[in-house]
Amino acid sequence: MLLRQINKLSKNYILNILPLKFKELFSKNNPKKKLTNNDTTANNKPTKTYNSLLLKFKITKSNRRSYILVLSSLVIVLAVSSYIIILRHNESLSYHLLPSITKTIGPADTSLLSKVSYNKKQSAFVLLSAKPSTTAPTSVSVGSPVSNPSYSFALPTNLAKGVSVTDPVSKLSIELIPTSNTLAGHKVGDYYVYPLTSTTAQDIFTVKANGLQEDISLPKGLSHSLSFNYALKLPSELEARLSSNGSIGIYSASSALFGNISYGSSKDQILVNKARQNGPKNTLVFSLPAPTIEQANKPGFPSTNSVKASYKLKGNQLTLVVNDSKTITSPIVIDPSIVVTSASSFSQGNNEGNITINTTNNTISTGGLTGGSLSSSWTATTSTLNALYGSSAVAYNGYLYILGGKNSSTYYNEVDYAPINANGSIGSWTATTSFTNGRYWGEATVYNGYIYIAGGCNAGTCSNTLNDVQYAPI
């Protein structure tokens, strides 16, 4: 705002005031007195030169002040213009994205990114989800699926207005309003960048297949600890809870109460609306996964450094806390993102490659062979909690799970999990609910939100085999 005001004043002075000053200076009514040079001698060349300049530019005692005013004004205009150029240069630098940062963040979903447009009325970048059919059903149906589910969002250039994300199935929206002051958002390549005014950090948003990814990029640690505050604005149909794994789950009543519903009467509609607001909220609609920290060009950073990120939730006030950040000496990325669960339902599970999952229109197709060789060498990442063999491993919805295994004569029934980061590295491991009967060489799989363990051995050289099957919701 200050920059625009200075620029406006400078333009006004150059275009309006200066011409009047020059016109006044060189008008016909301006006195034209010849200067005499009684105080100089033929040998006083500097004085002669000075007087000749006075004569050449018709400067007299009566108009000398006007000349000084004009020249002073020109100096001020040049200084202000230089200041504006420097400000604009520094501002452009604040939007610059380091290659190491974009590599850590990962690529955007280009198919969805191409559908994002700028809405002048909202002053926001918007993505509209596919519209459901407008044809009324022939019979009363509750919770019927919406065709072409995706998700939608509104990302304002003024971040203080709040980022809005909408689930297309329930039609419910959440709004995340950061309290940090930022410059206006600009699209830089495939990313939306908001420089923070109080620091050299950047708030970066990336369009992903199952939600809007937010990353806070820091050049290095700024103090002993950092905190970023958000206001979480929810409708009465939603409730936010902090989960034991550090994530924020946002829940609604049963999904059967949402979607395409045909009402027999207005009374029926009122009853459904009351059930949406007052019913037990146990259906996950949105998720803010536990925040992770990635140090650029240093895979497995969380396991080798004491720096941790976590959420604190008090009512609808959300705080992202980073401890001991002053120990960081190179760029890092903190990831507090919004995942829309209905948009990710098709991509949940273990995609072992050669499959393209398009969450925009819910199609699955072969992705084309990329060859059997590995593109680069192996890289070490975060080690598991226990040194075991015969464990079962499975990946699901952005997490890697390790089940069971054997160490010496001990048979484990422990289940550990860790987030799979955007660059392929593994985050910190956490133990979760164990299954019964420790074993090794069991088989594990996941399906539709559940994890299964089957068979295995729990004695010697597999002399005692098991045939039980156990499962648990994820």
N, C-alpha and C positions, 0 to 999 in steps of 0.2 A: 504493500500500500504506500509506504514512504517513497519507494523507488518510483512508482507511477506519479506521485505528486511532484517530486523533484523534476522528473522528466517533463511534466506538463508545464511547470513554471519556467523551465529553461526554454522550451519551445515558444512559449508566450513572449518571453523577453526578446528572443532572437527575431521573431516574426512581427512583433507589434511595437515594442518599446524602442529597440535600437534604430529602426528606420526613422522614427520620429526625432530621435536625438540627432541623427545625421542630417535630416532635413532642416532642423532648427539651426544646426551648426553652419550649413552651407547655403542657407537661404539668402536671397538678394538683399534682405534688410540687415544682414549681418554686417557690421562695420568693417571696412577694408582699410585699415590704417597701415601706412608703411612704417616699418621699424627703422629707427635710426640707430647708429652704432657708435655713439660718442665715446663709449667706455672701452672700446677695443682698439688695438693697433694693428698695423699690417702684418706684424710678426706673430700675432696671437691667433694661430690657425684653428685650434679647437673652438675658440669663441666665435670665429668667423663661420666655421662649419655649423655651429649651433644656430647662429643667427640666420644663416642661409636656409636652414631647415625650417625655421620659424616663418621666414618669408615664403618659402615654397609651399608650405601647407597653410599659409595665411593665418598663423597663430598670433593672436594679439593678447594683450593683458586682459581685455574684456571677455575673450572667448576661451582663454587658457583653461579655466575651470571646467568648461564643458568638455574639452578634449580629455582632460584627466578623468572625468567621470566616464566618458565613453571607453577609454582604454582600460580603466579599472573594471568596467562592466564586462569587457571582452575577456579579461583575465578570469573573472568569476565564472563566466559561461564556460570557458575552456576547462577550468578546474572541476566544475560540476559535471560536465560531459565526460571528463576522464574518470571521475568517481563512478558515474553510471556505468561506463564501460567495464571498469574493474568489478563492480558489483555483479553485473551480468555474467562476466567471465567466471567469477567465483560460484555464482548460482548454477551455471552450466556444469561446473565440476562436481557439484553436490549431487547431480543426477547420474554421474558416470558410474557404471557397474564394472567392477573388476572381473576379469575372466575367471579367476579362482572362486569368486562368489557365485557366479552363474553356474559354474560346474558343480559346486556344492549343492545349490538349490535344485538343480535338475531342470529338464526341459518342460515347457508348457504343453498342454494337450492342444495341438494345432487345429484339430477339427472343431473343438469348442471355441478356441481363440478366434477363429475366423468368423464366428457368429456374434462376437462381442461388438457392440456399436456404442457411439457416444450420443447420449441424450442431452440436448442443449437445455431443455426445460428442467430436467433434474440436475444438470451439471454433473453427470455421472456416467461412468462406463457401465453398460448394462448387458446382461446375458438373459435372454428370455427362454424359458423351457418350452418344450413342445406342448402345444395346446391339446387337451383331451377332446374327444369327440363331443360335438354339441347335440348329437341326436339323443333324444330321451329314450331310456330303456323301456322295453315293452312290459316289464314286470318290475316289482319292487326288488332292488338289489342293494345290499350293504357291503361296502368295502371292495367292490369290483375294481380290478386293476386299471390304472390310467394308461392309455396307449402312449408309447414313446416317452417313458419317464426320463428326465434328466434332472437338472436343478437350475435355478436362476439366481442372479445376484445383481445388486446395484452397488457400485464402488464409486463414491463421490470424489470429485477432485479435492473437495474440502473434507478431509478425513474426520473432522470433528462432527460432521453430520451423521456418521455411523455407517458401517458396512452391513448391508442387509442380504441375507441368504434365505432362499425359499425352497422348501421341499415340495415337489410337484404332486406327490400322492396325497399328502394331508393338507396341502395348501398353507401350511403353517410357516411362519417366518421368524427368524431371530435377527437381532441387530446388535452388533458389537461396536461400541463407541470408545475409541481410545482417548485418554485424557492428555496424551503427549501432543505438543504443538508441532505441526509439520508444515512444510511448504506444499503448494498445490501439487497434486499427483500428475505425473507425465507418463506416457507410454514410451518405454525405452526398449526397443526390440520386442521381445515377447513378454516383457514384464511391466508392471505398473509400480513406479518408484515414487516414494514420499520421503524426502530428506527431513530428518528431525532438526528443528531449529536450535535446540539447546545443546546438541552434540553433533559429532560428525557421523552419526549413525544414519541408516536408511531403513525405512519400512517398505518391504518389497512384497507384492502380491503376484501370485502365479496361478493361472487357470489350469486346474487339474481335472481329470476325468470324473472324480468323485467328490470334488469340493474345491474351495478356494484356499490355496496355501498361502499363509503369511509367514514371512521370514524377516527377522530384525537383524540387519547386518551391522556389525561393530568392527571398527579398524583394530581395536584392542580393548582390554578391560579399562573401564573409566574410573572405577572407584572400588572400595572393598566389596560392595554389593550393589546390584542394580535391581530396579523394580519398574515394571510397566503396568499401568492401571487401565482397566476397561470397565465400562458400564454395560452390563448384559441386559438388553431389553427383550423381554419375553411376553407373549400373549398369555392369557389366563389358562389356555389349554396346555401349556408347557411348563416343565419344572426342571431346574438344573441341579445336578448332584455331583459332588466330587467322589470319584471312584477310588478304590483301594490301590489301583495301579497308577494313580496320579492323573488320570484323564478326567475330563468333564463330560458327563453324559447329560443330554437334554431329552427328556422323556415326555410322552403323551399318554393318554388313555389308549385302550385297545385300538389297533389299526382298523378293526371292523367298523369303527365309528367314523372313519374318514374315507376319502375316495369318492367315487360316483355313487351318490345315494338319491333314490327317488322316494319322496315323502308322500304318504297318503293324505296328510292334512298338516296345517300349520302347527297343530298341537304336537304331532309327531316330531316335527323339526325342532320345536322348543325342548322336547324331552331329550333328543339327541344332543343338542347343544349343551344342555345341563350335564349330560353324561360325559361329554368331552371335557368340561371344565372341572367337574367334581369327582369323576371316576378315578380309580387307582392309576397312577402314571408309571407304567412299567414297560412301555414300548419305546425303544431307543429310536429317536428321529434324527438327531444331530449328535456329533461327537467332536470334542476338541481333544485329540490325543495328547498324552503326556508330553510336555515340551521337551525337545531334544536340543543339544548343542553340538555343532559340528565345527571343527577348526579347519579352515581352508588348507588343502594339501596335506592334511594329517588324519587319515582314516583311523577310527577307533579312539579318537580324542577323549571321549568321556571316561574310558577305562584307564587312561594314563594320567588323568588330571582330576583334582578334587572339585573342579567347577561343576556345579549342578544347576539345573533349572527345574522349577516346580510351580504349580498353581496353588493359589489360596482363594477360596470362594466364601464370601460372607454376604448372604442375601443374594442380590444381583450384582455385587461388586466383585470383579475378578481381577486378581493381581498375579502377574507373572514375575517370579523372583529368581534372580541369578546370584548365587553366592560366590565370594572370593574371585570376582572377575578381574581384579587388579593383577592377578598372576598371568593373565593372557597377554601375549606380546605380538600376536599376529591376528589377522582377520578371523572372526567367527560368525556363525549364523545360528540364531535362535529361532525355533520353529513352533509358533502357536497357530495352528491351522484349524479350519472348520471342515469336517467331513459330513456329507449328506448320506445317510445310511442307505436310503432307497436307490441312490445313484450308484452306489458301490456294490449292490447285491449281485450283479452279474460278474464282477471281477473278484469276488471273494473266492477263496480256495487256492489251490496250488497250480498256477499256470506254469507249466514246464516248458513253455516256448512253442514256436510255430503256430501260435494262436493270437488273433487280433480281436480284442473285446472292445466294441464300440458302445459306450454307455449313453451316447446321444440317441441312438435308435434301437438299442438292445439287440445288435446283431453280433454273431460270432462267426469268424471266418478264418481260414488259414492265413498265416502271416508270411509265408514264403520261407524257404530254407536259407539259413545263414551260414551253413557249413559246420562240420563237426569239430573244427579246431577251436582253441581258446584264443581270444583276441590279444591277450597280454598275460604276463606272469601272475602267479598267485600273490595275494597280499594278506598278511596277518591282520586279524581284527580282534574284537573282544573275546577272551577265552570264557568257557563255560564255568559254572560255579564249582563243579566237581570233575575230577579226572576219571572218566568212565569208558568202558567199551561195551559194545552190544546195545547202545542206546538207540531209540527211535527218534527221528527228526521229521518235522513237517512244517511247512510254511502256510500261513493263513492271514489274509487281510492286513498285510504289512508287518506281521510278527513271525518270528521263528520259534518253534517249540521243541524242547528236548524232553523225552519221556523215558524214565527208567534207566537201566544199565547196571553194570557190575564193576566193582572195585575190590580186588582181592577176593575175599569170601563174602562180601556184603552185596546184597541185591537191593537196588534202589527202586522206590515207588514214587520218587520225586518228579514233579513237572516244573520245568523252568522255561521262561520265555524272555525274548528281547526284541526291541523294535528293529526293523530292517530300514536303514537310512536311505535317503535318495541316491547316494553315491554307491550303494551296495554294501557298505560296512554295517556292522552290528552294534547296536547300543548296549546299554547296561543290562545284565541278566537279573531277573527277579523270580524267586520261587513262588509258585501258586499252589492251588489245591492238589494234593497227592491222590493217586488212585490206590486201591487196596492190592496187597500181594506184590511185593517187589519182584522184579524180573529183568532179564535181558533177552535180546533177540526177539522182543515183541514187535508186532506190526502196528503202526499208527496211521491214521488217515483223518481227514476232516470233510465234513459235508454239511452245508446249509446251517452254519452256526454252531455245529457240534464237533467235538473231537473224540476219536475212538482209539482204544488200545485193545489189541486182541492177541491171545496166545503168548508164547515165549517160554523161557525156562527159568527155574529158580533153584537149581542144584547142579553141582559139579560140572561135568561135561554135557550139560543139557539132558541129564538122565531123568529129570522130573519135568515133564512138559505140561504146559497149561493150555486149557481150551476155553477159558472164560473171555467174555467181551465186556468192556466197560466203556461208558461214555459220559461226557459232561458238556454243558453249554459253555460256549466261549463268550 
